[in-house]
Every structure is written in structure tokens, then in C-alpha cells.
Amino acid sequence: MNKEQIKPLIEKYLEGRATEQESAVVENWYNTYLEEEDMPSADMISAATTRISQRLNLEQDRKTIRLWPRMIAAAIGIMVIGAVLFYYHLKSSERDSLIAGKYANDIAPGKNGATLTLANGKVIKLSDTKRGVVINPSSLAYDDGSSVLPTSDPLSHGIEGSDGRTNQVTASTARGQTYTLTLPDGTKVWLNASTTLRFPSSFVNSNKREVLLSGEAYFMVKHDAGHPFRVRSGKQLVEDIGTEFNINAYPNENSIKTTLLEGSAKVSYQQEEKILIPGHQALNNGKGIYVSPVDMELAVAWKSNKFMFESGDIKSIMRMIERWYDVEVIYVGALPQDTLYGTVSRFDNVSSVLRIMESAGGIHFKIEGRKIYVSR
């Protein structure tokens, strides 16, 4: 946990207003913040130590057999705080060395990158120094106006067939990649890692605009009342006129999640249809569509380059980490059952994400190569 997250909990703890769960978080925290780079002030840490010691010895009149473990715990607490105060005053380079010792095999985050595959099988690798590509039947350029291909390449002037036929184009991101597309109709799409989007090179000769999605993408649909925009993911179909929404449709997830941010959209699955309004999410688990309010910031955190997890199960969180950091996750023993929450930038190395998760207590990580071992 960072300074802003732990500070209010420590204040409640010191004032005696913390719940049992909040007290447990604070007491677990002070055992782990040797790994934290952003800590509260020395005065607050000292006060927390005193309160923890008092709390651990509140029942000193109880049986002696129960007193000794508490006294030992209080002594350990004071020793740990002393170590932290020492750590707090270390130079940043020395703190980095301590962290590096635990995460010696740290892994860098993902970056921009994608490929376009045309109907004739030609594969175009998009530049990882660019943020997005604008795709039109008659032009193919990055969003800064620079050309995707050399001017000598026939495809530099567009991806439509030489006879004017509409071709299918596939945009794909691998693990550890993200990219932004502007489709031929002006719709803007943000692709998350391990995502594939298939779409026509032109929507002009069709009464509908339909794309196929596997993975996760955020859509900002270009308004066209006469031509509904549709996103098909397996047997699910999302249709709208001009809205902003996010679809999480990874094959290895248990459900398809469609989150609406603006406008309105219809979600269909087999014979069932549901209308979404902003701030709501449709969860399709293969048995039906269930609509409920949702924290929109949490649902689309990836688009803002953040990892946010709140009461998430360990496996779903680790699948996100697998896709973004291109790693393999291995579980050792029983799965941790702790409630996990936190926020960290997707630009950080994987160790930053793991430290936030470890601060909740009851979960540990070990990095070996591109493998992350998870244990209780």
C-alpha cells in the first residue's frame, strides 16, 4: 500500500476507530513496508508502533500463557519499526538495492505494438514508437500523420482491393502490447494486450458496421444513425448508434463483460436482449445476461494505464498480469483467499504490482525468469 492508502487507516487505528479488518491491515502492513518506497512520516510510524504495542497487550490480565505471545509480538513490532525508520532514511539508491534483492528478476511492463494482417495474408508490423494507426480504404498512416509503409509499397495508398472490393483486415496485439486504431468509419478503438479485432477495409457498401472481437477493447463509436455499429464476440452481439463502451471477452475468462460509459447499447445473447445505460455492466456467463451498476474507473482502468483491483480473486488478477507482462503464473500449494485491492501504474515493473498485492498479507510471490510463483 502506498502512503495515501495507508495514512487514513493508521489515523483511524491511532484514534481507536478502526474495524477489526482495518486493524489487521495496519498490523500486516507494518510487517511488510520494508518493501515499500513511499511511506508515511517517521512520527506517524512511531505513533503506530506505540498503538500496536498497546493493542497487543490490552488483555494483560488474562492468562499468562496468552500474555507472552503478545509481549513478544509487541517487541518484534518495535524492532520492525526501528528497521523501517532506518530504511526510511536510506538514500534512494540504497533502498533500490534492498528492493532489487527481493525482485532480482524484475520484469518490464508491456508497450505499444500490434500487427495488421490483410486478406491476402500480408502481415504489417506496426511501429512500437507510435501510439496508433488510422485505417482507410485509400490510406494507411499513423495517428501523427507519418506513413506506415514506404511510398513505393502499393499498400501505402490503402488496403482496399485493386478492384474496389472490401477486404477483411485483422488487427492483433500480442501479450505485452497495446495499440489504438481508427477504423475506416472514424470509430476509435483501444486494444488491450492479447486482443484480436477483425473488420472490413470499408463500411461504405454495407447497411451495418460489424467487427469481430476476441480479447478486450474500448470503443468510441462514430455516430451514424443509419448504420448501427456492432461488435460480435462469440455468440454475443453488442449494438449501438454512437456510444463509448468497453468489452472484455478473453477466451480464458469465465464471462464476457460489457461496460457502457456513454450513450446506450443493446447486448444480445441467443434469444436474450438487454439495454445498457451509462454506468452499468452486462455480465454474460453463458447462462444469461446480468446487468448491474459498476465502478467505471475500475472497469476500464487498463485504458488509463492502471492496474486497479478491488476484492478481486487472485486468478483473475494474475491473468491480467500474465497478459500485460508476458509471464507464466504458477500456483504453489493452496490458493490465497485474501481480499486484494490496490492501484498501480501499468508503466511500472511487475514488482510494483506484486508489492501492492503482498501488502494485503497472506500472499507471496517469487520471480524466476518469466515465471511468477504464487503461494500463501
C-alpha positions in Angstrom: 0.0 0.0 0.0 1.3 3.5 -0.7 1.3 6.5 1.6 -2.1 7.8 0.6 -3.8 4.4 1.1 -2.3 3.6 4.5 -2.3 7.0 6.1 -6.1 7.2 6.8 -6.1 3.7 8.2 -3.3 4.5 10.6 -5.1 7.6 11.7 -8.3 5.6 12.5 -6.1 2.9 14.2 -4.5 5.5 16.4 -7.9 7.0 17.3 -9.3 3.6 18.1 -11.9 3.9 15.4 -10.5 1.1 13.1 -12.6 -2.0 12.5 -11.1 -5.4 13.1 -10.4 -5.8 9.4 -8.8 -2.3 9.2 -6.7 -3.1 12.3 -5.5 -6.3 10.7 -4.5 -4.4 7.5 -2.4 -1.9 9.6 -0.8 -4.7 11.6 0.0 -6.7 8.5 1.3 -3.5 6.8 4.0 -2.7 9.3 5.4 -6.2 8.7 5.8 -5.6 5.0 6.7 -1.9 4.4 10.4 -2.6 4.3 9.5 -3.3 0.6 7.6 0.0 0.2 9.2 3.0 -1.4 6.5 5.6 -0.4 6.0 5.5 3.4 4.3 7.8 5.9 6.3 10.1 8.1 8.6 8.9 10.9 6.3 10.4 13.5 3.3 8.5 12.2 5.2 5.3 12.1 6.4 5.8 15.7 2.8 6.5 16.8 1.6 3.5 15.0 4.2 1.3 16.8 3.1 2.6 20.2 -0.6 1.9 19.4 0.2 -1.6 18.0 2.2 -2.4 21.2 -0.7 -1.2 23.4 -3.2 -3.2 21.4 -1.2 -6.3 21.6 -1.0 -6.0 25.4 -4.6 -4.8 26.1 -5.6 -8.1 27.8 -2.5 -8.4 30.0 -4.7 -9.5 32.9 -5.7 -12.6 31.0 -3.9 -16.0 31.3 -0.2 -15.8 31.4 0.0 -18.4 28.6 -1.6 -15.8 26.3 0.4 -12.9 27.5 3.8 -13.9 26.4 3.0 -14.2 22.7 1.5 -10.7 22.8 4.6 -9.3 24.5 6.8 -11.0 22.0 4.8 -9.6 19.2 5.0 -6.1 20.6 8.7 -6.4 20.9 9.0 -7.6 17.4 6.8 -4.7 16.3 9.2 -2.2 17.8 12.2 -3.9 16.2 10.5 -3.9 12.8 9.6 -0.2 13.1 13.1 0.6 14.1 14.3 -1.1 11.0 11.8 0.8 8.9 12.9 4.1 10.3 16.5 3.2 9.3 15.3 2.2 5.9 13.2 5.4 5.5 16.4 7.5 5.9 18.4 5.4 3.4 19.4 7.0 0.2 17.2 6.1 -2.7 19.9 4.1 -4.3 20.3 2.0 -1.2 16.5 1.5 -1.0 16.6 0.4 -4.6 19.3 -2.1 -3.7 17.1 -3.7 -1.0 14.2 -4.0 -3.3 16.4 -5.4 -6.1 17.5 -8.1 -3.7 13.9 -9.4 -3.4 12.9 -8.9 -7.0 16.2 -9.7 -8.7 14.5 -10.9 -11.8 12.1 -8.0 -12.2 10.1 -7.8 -15.5 9.5 -4.6 -17.5 5.9 -3.6 -18.5 4.3 -4.0 -21.9 4.4 -1.3 -24.6 2.8 -0.2 -27.8 2.8 -2.7 -30.6 0.4 -4.5 -33.0 0.2 -6.2 -36.4 -2.2 -5.8 -39.3 -3.0 -8.9 -41.3 -4.6 -8.3 -44.7 -6.9 -10.6 -46.7 -4.1 -11.7 -48.9 -2.0 -12.8 -45.9 0.4 -9.9 -45.8 1.4 -9.0 -42.3 2.3 -5.4 -41.4 4.1 -4.9 -38.1 3.1 -1.5 -36.7 5.8 0.7 -35.1 6.2 0.4 -31.3 7.2 4.1 -31.2 3.8 5.2 -32.4 0.6 5.2 -30.4 -2.0 4.4 -33.1 -2.8 3.9 -36.7 -5.6 5.4 -38.9 -7.0 2.9 -41.4 -8.9 3.9 -44.5 -9.6 2.2 -47.8 -7.3 4.8 -49.5 -4.7 5.5 -46.9 -2.8 3.8 -44.1 -1.0 6.1 -41.7 0.0 6.6 -38.1 -2.1 9.0 -36.0 0.8 11.5 -36.2 0.4 11.6 -40.0 3.5 9.6 -40.8 3.3 6.8 -43.3 3.0 3.1 -42.2 4.7 1.8 -45.3 7.3 3.2 -47.8 5.7 5.2 -50.6 6.9 2.6 -53.0 4.7 -0.1 -51.4 1.3 -0.3 -53.2 -0.4 -0.7 -49.8 0.8 2.7 -48.7 -2.1 4.2 -50.5 -4.8 2.0 -48.9 -5.8 -1.5 -48.0 -8.9 -1.9 -50.3 -8.7 -4.4 -53.2 -7.5 -3.0 -56.5 -10.9 -3.8 -57.9 -12.6 -1.7 -55.2 -13.7 -4.8 -53.2 -13.9 -4.6 -49.5 -11.3 -6.8 -47.8 -11.1 -8.1 -44.2 -8.4 -6.8 -42.0 -7.2 -8.3 -38.7 -5.5 -6.1 -36.1 -3.8 -8.1 -33.3 -1.9 -7.3 -30.1 0.3 -10.0 -28.5 1.0 -10.3 -24.8 2.6 -7.1 -23.5 1.2 -5.0 -26.3 -1.5 -2.3 -26.7 -2.5 -0.1 -29.6 -5.0 2.4 -30.8 -6.9 2.0 -34.1 -9.1 4.5 -36.1 -11.4 2.3 -38.2 -12.5 3.3 -41.8 -15.7 4.8 -40.4 -13.9 7.0 -37.9 -14.6 4.8 -34.9 -11.7 4.8 -32.5 -10.7 1.5 -30.8 -8.1 0.9 -28.0 -6.8 -2.7 -28.0 -5.6 -4.2 -24.7 -3.0 -7.0 -24.7 -3.7 -10.4 -26.4 -6.6 -9.0 -28.4 -7.7 -9.5 -32.0 -10.2 -7.3 -33.9 -11.4 -8.2 -37.4 -13.1 -5.6 -39.5 -13.8 -4.6 -43.2 -11.5 -2.2 -45.1 -14.6 -0.1 -45.8 -18.1 0.2 -44.4 -19.4 2.2 -47.4 -21.2 -0.6 -49.1 -22.8 -2.1 -46.0 -26.0 -1.2 -44.2 -24.3 -2.1 -40.9 -20.9 -1.8 -39.4 -19.8 -5.0 -37.8 -16.5 -6.1 -36.2 -15.4 -9.3 -34.5 -13.6 -9.1 -31.1 -11.6 -11.6 -29.1 -9.9 -10.1 -26.0 -10.5 -6.6 -24.6 -11.1 -3.3 -26.4 -12.6 0.1 -25.6 -14.8 1.6 -28.4 -15.5 5.3 -29.1 -18.1 4.8 -31.9 -18.5 7.3 -34.7 -22.2 8.4 -34.8 -24.1 7.2 -37.9 -27.8 6.7 -37.2 -28.4 4.9 -40.5 -25.6 2.3 -39.9 -25.6 0.7 -36.4 -22.2 -0.3 -35.1 -22.0 -3.9 -33.9 -19.3 -5.9 -32.0 -19.6 -9.6 -32.1 -17.7 -11.7 -29.5 -18.5 -15.4 -29.9 -22.3 -15.7 -29.7 -22.7 -12.3 -28.1 -23.6 -9.2 -30.1 -23.4 -5.6 -28.9 -25.2 -3.0 -31.0 -25.3 0.8 -30.7 -25.6 4.0 -32.6 -22.8 6.1 -31.2 -21.5 5.5 -27.7 -18.4 4.6 -25.6 -18.1 1.2 -24.2 -15.6 -1.5 -23.1 -15.8 -5.2 -23.9 -13.8 -7.8 -22.0 -14.1 -11.0 -24.0 -11.0 -13.0 -23.4 -11.5 -16.8 -24.2 -9.9 -17.8 -20.8 -12.3 -15.7 -18.7 -15.5 -17.1 -17.2 -17.7 -14.3 -18.7 -17.9 -11.5 -21.2 -18.2 -8.1 -19.6 -19.6 -5.1 -21.5 -19.4 -1.8 -19.7 -21.2 1.3 -21.0 -19.7 4.7 -20.4 -21.8 6.9 -22.6 -24.9 6.6 -24.8 -26.9 3.4 -24.9 -26.3 -0.1 -26.3 -28.1 -3.4 -26.7 -26.5 -6.6 -25.7 -27.8 -9.8 -27.2 -27.0 -13.4 -26.5 -29.0 -16.2 -28.1 -32.7 -15.2 -27.5 -32.0 -12.7 -24.7 -31.6 -8.9 -25.1 -30.7 -6.3 -22.5 -30.4 -2.5 -22.9 -27.4 -0.9 -21.2 -27.4 2.6 -19.7 -24.2 4.5 -18.7 -22.5 3.3 -15.6 -23.8 -0.3 -15.9 -22.2 -3.5 -17.0 -23.6 -6.6 -18.7 -22.1 -9.8 -17.5 -22.6 -12.8 -19.8 -21.6 -16.1 -18.2 -23.0 -18.3 -21.0 -26.2 -18.9 -19.0 -27.7 -15.4 -19.3 -27.0 -11.7 -19.3 -26.9 -10.0 -15.9 -26.9 -6.2 -15.7 -25.8 -4.2 -12.7 -24.1 -0.8 -11.8 -20.4 -0.8 -11.9 -17.4 1.3 -10.9 -16.5 2.6 -14.4 -13.0 3.7 -13.4 -12.3 0.1 -12.2 -13.8 -1.5 -15.3 -11.7 0.5 -17.8 -8.6 1.1 -15.6 -6.4 -0.6 -18.2 -7.2 2.2 -20.8 -5.9 4.8 -18.3 -2.7 2.6 -18.0 -3.5 1.5 -14.5 -4.0 -1.8 -12.7 -6.9 -1.5 -10.3 -8.2 -4.4 -8.3 -10.8 -4.4 -5.6 -12.0 -7.6 -3.9 -10.7 -9.4 -7.0 -9.9 -13.1 -6.9 -6.2 -13.9 -7.3 -6.6 -15.9 -10.5 -8.4 -13.1 -12.5 -5.8 -10.6 -11.3 -2.9 -12.8 -12.2 -4.4 -13.4 -15.7 -4.2 -9.6 -16.2 -0.6 -9.7 -15.2 0.2 -12.6 -17.5 -1.2 -10.8 -20.5 0.5 -7.4 -19.8 3.9 -8.6 -18.6 4.0 -11.7 -20.8 4.7 -14.1 -18.0 3.7 -17.5 -16.8 2.0 -17.8 -13.4 2.4 -20.9 -11.3 0.5 -21.6 -8.1 2.3 -23.4 -5.3 0.0 -25.1 -2.8 -3.4 -23.8 -1.8 -4.7 -20.6 -3.4 -4.6 -17.5 -1.3 -8.1 -16.4 -0.3 -7.3 -12.9 0.8 -9.3 -9.9 -0.5 -7.0 -7.9 -2.8 -7.2 -4.2 -3.6 -4.8 -1.5 -4.8 -3.8 0.7 -7.7 -0.5 0.9 -9.6 0.6 2.2 -12.9 0.9 -0.2 -15.9 4.2 1.6 -16.7 5.8 0.1 -13.6 7.8 -3.1 -13.5 5.9 -6.2 -12.3 7.5 -6.0 -8.8 5.4 -2.8 -8.1 2.2 -4.7 -8.7 3.3 -7.7 -6.7 4.3 -5.5 -3.7 0.9 -3.8 -3.6 -0.7 -7.3 -3.6 1.6 -8.6 -0.9 0.8 -5.6 1.4 -2.6 -7.1 2.0 -0.9 -10.1 3.7 -1.3 -13.8 3.2 0.2 -13.9 -0.3 3.7 -14.1 -1.6 5.4 -14.0 -5.0 8.7 -15.2 -6.4 10.0 -14.3 -9.8 12.2 -16.7 -11.8 12.9 -15.7 -15.4 9.5 -15.0 -16.9 7.7 -17.2 -14.3 5.9 -15.8 -11.2 5.3 -18.3 -8.4 2.3 -17.6 -6.1 1.9 -19.0 -2.7 0.3 -18.3 0.7 
